[in-house]
Amino acid sequence: MSAEPGYVTGGDQAALLRRLKRIEGQVRGVHRMVEEDTYCIDVLTQVSAIKRGLEKVSVLLVEDHLRGCVLDAAKSGDDAEADAHLTEVTTALGRLLRS
C-alpha cells in the first residue's frame, strides 16, 4: 500500500480546519466553565456539543478516505491495496464506535 500525503484528498480541508477550530474554542470554553464552577448540567451540555462536532469531523474524514484512498485503489485494479485501505477504514470505524 502506498503512503499518500495528507488525508484530505477530495474534501474541503479549509472547512475541516474551521470545524476543528470551532471545537477547540468549545473545549477552551468548557475549561473556563469548570474553572468558574459552572453548573454541571451546563458543562455537560457543552461536552455533548463537542462530542457531536468531533463525530462530524470523523464522518467527514471517513467519507474522504472512502472517496479518495479506497476508491482510487479499487479503480487502479490493485486488489491488495484496495483491501488494505478497506481494512484501515474498518479498523478506524471500530475504534470510533468503541469510544
C-alpha positions, 0 to 999 in steps of 0.5 A: 500500500502506498503512503499518500500525503495528507488525508484530505484528498477530495474534501474541503480541508479549509472547512475541516480546519474551521470545524476543528477550530470551532471545537477547540474554542468549545473545549477552551470554553468548557475549561473556563466553565469548570474553572468558574464552577459552572453548573454541571448540567451546563458543562455537560451540555457543552461536552455533548456539543463537542462530542457531536462536532468531533463525530462530524469531523470523523464522518467527514474524514471517513467519507474522504478516505472512502472517496479518495484512498479506497476508491482510487485503489479499487479503480487502479485494479490493485486488489491488495491495496484496495483491501488494505485501505478497506481494512484501515477504514474498518479498523478506524470505524471500530475504534470510533464506535468503541469510544 
